[in-house]
Amino acid sequence: MSQRTLSGDFAAGTEKYNTPLEWVQPLADAVGGFDLDPCASTDSDLATVNVRNTGGLSAPWTEFVADVVDDPSEAWVWCNHPYGRGEPPEWLSRASSTPCNVVALSKAAPDTEWFADHVLAADLVSFPNTTSDRGKSRIKFAGEENGADFPNVFSVYADGDVPSELARILGRWGWTLDPSEVVR
């Protein structure tokens, strides 16, 4: 399958910030491909199911993948959700509660309630940093001149163990931790 970009909007669907394939394709490969991208642009074909026209929160993600996998706990979802005020909690609540496996890309905002409630509920959290093999700490979204003006975080919600190849890739890109081992 030829791949282009995955997309998430920052504010209420007004701006698109496409995740560069150099960041997301290795993650897709590590999990055997993404079955659903609830935040994809209409021309994205990275995931088997693209529900941009339906709305990624309009139904449980298990319904969207029902024709793709027999067991929702086998499905993998990529979610570069809208970052606008009030939006991350809705998306990350879904990511952390669905029976599907999810890799989410979010703004790293550890001073927010949604970060503590949802990102730290993940099975694995990874902060891309300047000591990674990527040589940069901020993701430069496709078509943008500069990297984001904020740090990002990947969070993995897995039904079972996080695939070792996924953990290895995220570990190579930056600081990666199991939130259950974080002292709060």
SVG drawing of the C-alpha trace seen along z (x, -y; Angstrom):
<svg xmlns="http://www.w3.org/2000/svg" viewBox="-21 -28 43 41">
<polyline fill="none" stroke="black" stroke-width="0.4" points="0.0,0.0 1.5,-3.4 1.5,-5.8 1.3,-9.5 0.7,-11.3 -1.5,-11.0 -3.2,-14.1 -4.5,-15.6 -6.0,-19.0 -4.8,-21.4 -8.0,-23.4 -11.6,-22.3 -10.7,-21.1 -9.4,-24.5 -5.8,-23.6 -4.2,-20.3 -0.8,-19.2 0.2,-16.1 2.5,-13.7 5.6,-13.1 5.9,-9.5 9.5,-9.4 7.9,-9.4 4.8,-7.3 5.7,-4.7 8.2,-2.9 5.5,-2.7 3.0,-1.3 5.5,1.3 6.2,2.2 2.6,3.1 1.9,4.7 0.1,1.6 -2.6,-0.6 -6.2,0.5 -7.8,-2.9 -6.9,-6.5 -9.8,-8.4 -8.1,-11.8 -6.9,-11.2 -7.1,-13.7 -9.5,-12.6 -6.5,-11.6 -4.6,-9.6 -4.2,-6.0 -1.8,-4.9 -4.5,-3.1 -7.0,-0.6 -10.0,-2.6 -10.2,-6.4 -13.2,-8.0 -12.5,-11.7 -15.8,-12.2 -17.7,-10.4 -15.8,-11.8 -13.4,-9.9 -15.5,-10.2 -18.9,-9.6 -18.8,-5.8 -16.7,-3.4 -13.5,-2.6 -14.4,1.1 -17.2,0.4 -14.9,-1.2 -12.5,1.8 -15.2,4.5 -14.8,5.3 -11.0,5.3 -10.3,7.5 -12.2,10.3 -11.2,9.3 -10.9,5.5 -8.0,6.2 -6.0,7.1 -6.7,3.7 -4.1,0.9 -5.2,-2.7 -3.0,-5.7 -4.3,-8.9 -2.7,-12.3 -5.7,-14.0 -6.7,-17.7 -4.6,-19.7 -7.1,-22.6 -8.3,-23.7 -10.4,-21.0 -9.9,-18.5 -7.1,-16.2 -9.1,-14.8 -11.9,-13.5 -9.5,-11.8 -7.1,-10.4 -10.1,-9.2 -11.2,-7.2 -7.6,-5.9 -7.2,-4.8 -10.6,-3.1 -11.0,-1.3 -10.3,2.4 -8.2,1.5 -4.5,0.9 -3.6,-2.8 -0.5,-4.8 -1.3,-8.5 0.7,-11.6 0.0,-14.5 1.4,-17.8 3.5,-17.1 1.7,-19.1 2.5,-17.5 1.0,-20.5 -2.5,-19.6 -5.1,-17.4 -5.6,-15.5 -2.0,-14.6 -1.9,-13.2 -5.3,-11.4 -4.7,-9.9 -1.1,-10.0 0.2,-8.6 -2.5,-5.9 -0.7,-4.6 1.3,-1.4 4.3,-3.2 5.1,-6.9 7.9,-8.3 9.2,-11.8 11.2,-12.4 14.4,-14.2 17.6,-15.7 19.8,-12.7 17.7,-10.4 18.8,-9.1 16.4,-11.7 18.7,-14.6 15.8,-16.8 13.4,-17.2 10.4,-18.8 8.4,-17.1 8.3,-19.1 4.8,-18.5 4.6,-17.9 4.6,-21.1 5.8,-23.2 9.0,-25.2 9.9,-24.7 9.3,-22.1 6.3,-22.5 6.7,-25.2 6.0,-22.6 7.3,-19.2 5.4,-16.1 4.7,-12.8 3.8,-9.3 1.5,-7.2 0.8,-3.6 -2.3,-1.9 -1.9,1.9 -4.3,4.7 -1.5,7.0 2.2,6.3 3.6,3.4 5.2,5.0 9.0,5.1 9.8,3.5 7.4,0.6 9.1,0.1 12.6,0.4 11.8,-2.3 10.3,-4.7 13.2,-4.1 15.6,-4.9 13.8,-8.2 13.8,-9.5 13.0,-9.0 10.6,-6.2 9.0,-5.0 6.4,-2.7 4.1,-5.2 3.2,-2.5 6.7,-2.8 6.6,-6.6 6.5,-7.7 3.8,-10.4"/>
</svg>
